[in-house]
């Protein structure tokens, strides 16, 4: 999961290199920070002592994934991304999202929190 999040962050940096200079402190920066936040929260949560803490950090990572997805849509509307890149990054976002939800469900089962 963490490895997939790191790949997503790396891909985001590559994708945003071609953004216009005026986006350096705008959308480019926001996308990069959201992508790095995903991998960072997974790593930080994994280092915590209790599963419920890890679970909370996974939810924060999911929030950053949603933020990133929105920013990608905006970048697409502004014609900053190629169609092939758009599909690839959305695929990576979905992959990381599924992994996070899978881990949350596993923690819930372990802690007796499942519905």
C-alpha angles and dihedrals in degrees: 000000000000091000091053090049091051090050089051091051092048091049090049091055090050093047095049095050089086095051115118117270092249088065093059092102095026130048095353092056094043093051093048093048093048092049093049090046091059095057092038094053092048090051095045093046092049090055093056121105099232131055093226089060091051088049091054092051090050088055089051089051089051089053090052089049090055090047091050093047090054092048091050089053090052092048089051092050088052089051093241093131136058117235093245091052090048093055092045095051093045088052090053091047090052091048093053091043092054091048092050092049090047091053092046090053091048091051090047091053092048092048095041092246099123118122 
